[in-house]
Amino acid sequence: MHNTASSALSRRLQALRLWVQGEPLPPDLEEGFGAYARQTTVRVTRSLTLFLLVGNLVAWPSDLVMFQGDEGTMRAFVVFRGALTVCLATILLALASRRFSEGRWAVPTIATIITVMGGV
């Protein structure tokens, strides 16, 4: 068991070294490295999305205090935080689905949602 884990780690490190150096990867390493990179991207995105969602929900009451007398600004922040909450919750639900998170469209979809959120 320990030897298998060590072997898998050394193959990932070899693939990473070749990728950083710009050398083409052998087909067996390329497929494994691609899957590992996709899994890592999904895992990190899931953690960051959860952190942002919790931070957004915790900071929401501060808007009530900071923009107490300004109706227009308060409304804008309510819409912004509501839209952000919906987008982040959608990403988390999608990433919770194994079918989506292990599929080839997970990373491009995440990138698209983040880009659209940045444009809002």
Buried (B, 14 or more C-beta within 10 A) or exposed (E): EEEEEEEEEEBBEBBBEBBEEEEEBEEEBBEBBEEBBBEEBBEEBBEEBBEBBEEBEEEBEEBEEEBEEEEEEBEEBBEEBEEBBEBBEEBBEBBEEEEBBEEEEBBEBBEEBBEEBEEE
